[in-house]
Amino acid sequence: MSTTTNTRRNSSGLARDLEILELLSGEDAQGEAGLGVTAIATATGRDKGAISRALATLSHFGFVERIEESRTYRLGPRIFAMASRSAETALTQRIRPALRQIALATGETSHLCVLRGGNVLTIASELSPHQIRTNGWEGVTTSAWRTPSGRVLLSDWDAASITRWYGEHGTDAPVLDDDPRAMYPILDEPTHERVLVRDLESLLAQVTLIRQQGFALSDEELESGVVAASAPIRDFTGHVIAAINVSGPRSRMASRLHQLGVYVAESADRLSAHLGFTPSVN
């Protein structure tokens, strides 16, 4: 028997369970197939009964899930939820200084936003130095298609994925929290001519524009009297993982909204480069 197998069998219960999770994160378990009890037992050198009991415990707590059709296992939703929250915490810590700089440079409130449950969650805000300003929205969830941040966060999705997403979330309330702490009235159904997204077709058109110009704008589409600009932050793979948003009173920002969009896009590009993203050269 190999030294590796002896080490596995003599390791602690936690270490053995972590070994199962590591196996399920490997290439052999990717996709829909997962890994069965026999395959895991063989790979770990452990008894199938012990593996079954360990998987039952991990499944109970959401760390793995069983694929009924094939009777195999894959990583469960709790793993991804924990990883997502950890990544967001690390992202916030790295980007908070830049948010502060953006707020000071623009004179308006800046936000860091991510997709959560199909909608937009603000995970960090830096307030404008002005007395009259928009509020911080940390911990508040808003409808993605009603905000420039949401459109930015959808901008690297294909049309089919956006269509499916809109079918599920196209009727979500503009603010999904009981106490949004908004300083300006929330618009349930904005009807003025400045509304950019009214339906799936206009959402897809805006996503195309965002890809071309690198930012999204909003003029009183969520809050009365508020305009905003957002741009995507990408990781080293090129995927959009967050959005920078700057919002403020329309009375102060309307005339420079497009200029603000350009500035936010440049700021987001610098942050993306800091995270390892390198734009492809056409």
N, C-alpha and C positions, 0 to 999 in steps of 0.2 A: 504494500500500500504506500502511496506517495506521501511525502512530507506535507504537501498542500492539503491532501484529504484529511490527514491527522490533525492539522491545524484547524480545519473547518469543524471537525467533529468535537474538538476540545474547546472551541470558542464559546463565548457567552451567548445566551439566548438572543439578546439584542443584536449582537454581531451577526448571528445566523439569519435573523430576520432582515437585517440590512443587506446581507448578501443576496437574499431573494429579490429585494427591491432593485438591487444593482443589476441582477440578471434580467429583470423585466424592463429595464431601461436600455438594454443592449439591442444590437441590430437584429438578433434572432427573434426578439419579441415584438419588433416594430410592426406597424400596420394592424390589420384586423385579426391576425393569427394568434398572437399571444404565445404563452408557453404552458404546457400541461404539467401535471404533477410529476409524471414520469421523467420528463425532460429536466425539470428543476431538480428532482432527486438525483438524477445522474450527474448533472453539472456540479452539484454541491457535495455529492458523496454521502447523502443522508437518506434515511429511511422514508419511504413514500408516506407512511402514516404520519410521521413527524411533519413532513412538508404540508400535508393536507391540513393538519391542525394549525400550523403557522399561517397558512393562507386564509383559513377561516377567521382567525383573529385579525389579520391585516385587512381582510374584506369587511369585517364588522366595523372597523374604524375608518373605512374609506380609503385606505392606502393602496389597495388593489381592488379590482373588480373582476367578476367571473363572466366569461363569455359563454352563455348557455348553449349556443349552437355547437360550439366546438369543445366545450368543457375545459377551456383553457383560461389563463389569467393574464391580465395586463395591469399597468399602473392605474390606480384609481383617481377620482376627481380631487380628493383631498391633497394628494401630492402636488397636483398642478396649482391648486388654490394657494397652498403654502409657498410654492415657488414664485407664483405671481406676486403675492404680498411681499415676499423678501426682495424680489427684483424691484418692485415699486419703491420700497424703503431705500434701497441702495441708489436708485435713480433720483429720488427726491434729495438725498444727501448730496449727490454730486451736482445737481442742477439748481439747488436753492440759491447759491451765490449768484448764478447767472440770472435767475428770476429777479433778485434784488437789483441787479444792475439794469435789467430791462425796465423795471418799474421806475428807477431813478432817471434813466435816459429818456423815457417816453413821457414821464409824469403821470402815468396811468397804472392801474392795477394789473398785475401779471399773474398768470395761472399756469400750472402744470396739470394736464389732463390725460386720462387713460380710458380705454374702453373697459367697462365692467358690466357684465350681464346684458350686453347688447346696447348699453347706453354709456353716457359720458360721466365719469367720476373725476372731480377735481381733487387732487391729492396734495396740492400745495398752492398757496397764494402769497403774493407780496403786495401790500396796499400802496396805492398812489399817495404821494406826499400832499396832494391837494385836500382841502377840507371837504369839497364836493367831489365825490368819487363813487365808483362802484365798490361793492363790498367783496370781501374774500369769500370763496365758496368751498372751502376745504370740507370734504366729506359729503358734499351735495351731489346728487346724481340728476342729470338732465337728459332730455331726449336728444339723441345724437343728430338726427336730421334737422333739428331746429337750431343747431349751433354750428358755428364755423369749426370749432374743435372736433365735433363729431364727424363732420364731413371730411376733415383732414385725416382723422383716424380710420375712415373707410376708404381712403384714396388709393391704397395699394391692393384693395380687393378687386376681383373680377366682377363683371356685370351680373353673372348668374348668382354669385354669392350675395351681392348687394340686393338683388331682387328678392332672394329668399329672406334675407334679413329684414327688408322693408315690409314684406308680407307679415312678419311677426311683430315688428316694432313701429310700423308706420302710423299706428294710432295711439302710441304711448303718450301719456300726459307730458306737457312741456317740462315740468319739474316733478321728480318722482319721490320727493321727500316732503314730509308734513310741514317742516319749518325750514324753508330754503334760505332764510335770512337775507332775502333780496331787498335792496333799498329802493328799487324801482319796481313798478307794477309788472307782474308777469302777464304776458299776452297769451290768452288761451288760443285764439285764432287770429293772428295778424292778417289784415286784409289789404293793407296799403300796397302801392305799386313797387315798393322797394323790396318786397319779399322775394328771395331768390329760389327757395325750394317750397313747392306746393304739393308735389306728387312724386312718384317714382321717376318719371321722365325728367323732371327738372333736377332731381337729386343726381341722376346719372350724368346730366349735362354739367352740373357743378363739379362733380368728381373729375370729369375730364379737364375742366378749366383749372382745377387745383393742380393736377399733374403738369399742366403746361406752365403755369405761372408760379407755382411753389407755395401758394398761400390761399386762404379762404377769408372772405369778408362777410359781415352780417350787419345790417342796418335796421335796428328795431324789430328783429324777428322773434326774440325771446322776451326781452324786457323793454317796456316803453321808455323811450328816451336814451337807449343805450346802443352803442355800436361796438364792434369788436373785430379783431383780426387774429388769425391762427395759422400756424405752420407746423409741418410734421418733423418729429425727431426720429431718426432711424438708427438702428443698431448696426453692428459690423456686417450683418447679412443683408442689409438694405431694407429690412422690414420696418414699417412704421410702428413704433412702440409707445409713442406718447405725442402730445401736442402742446406747443406753447401758445398761450392765448393772452392777448392784451385787450382789455375792455375799459370803456369810459363813457362819460356823458356825451350824447350826440352834439350838444351845443358847443362842446370844446373840440371834438374830434372829427366831425363830419367832413370838414374841408381837407383833412390830411389822412383820411382813412386808407386810401390806396398807398400812400407813402408809408404809413404804418405797417401795412401788409408786407411791403418790400423789406422793411427793417426787421420785422419778426421772422421772415423767411431767412434772412441773412444770419440772424441770431441762432435760429434752429439748425441751419447748416453747420455753423461752428460747433454747436453742441453735438451734432451727429458725428462730425469729424473727431471730436474728443472721445466718442464712444467707439471709434474704429471704422466708421463708414467712409468708404471712398467712392465717389460718384463714378459711374462708367463713362468712358469717353466714346462718343459716337463717331 
